[in-house]
Amino acid sequence: MVYLAKKNGVVIHHTDLKAMEDLDGKKPEMTVTDQEWEEHGSTAYIDASGNIKLGEPPAVVTRRNEIKALEEEEKALQRELDNKDYKVIKAAEVGTVLADTDPTLHTRRDWCRSRINEIRDRLAVLDLEEDAA
């Protein structure tokens, strides 16, 4: 069993009831099985109404999902940009002007670079927010 209680605005947990009482001077406000605790990532938080909830706060999950989506988009754009840069290099090697064969190439490359910079800026903001939390 895992015993949960609130202390100083955070959730504390113990697997030994006596240790919780001796070390923290608390009685459990919530008791869960080891399996439930592990299924929720061995984490808990206090929600807006002051209740203990298993798992991570929704804001943390949302932030992690945003970071993951941005990183995946950045990788896809970088692959696309690398592919387009390769075309430009190859065309230059044979003396071809790609503007004649692919007029949108340079526009798309510029857009990819701009979007990658936007993604990196947003990831930096999210990183700063995590450091401040």
Order of alpha helices (4+ residues) and beta strands (2+ residues): beta-beta-beta-alpha-beta-beta-alpha-alpha-alpha
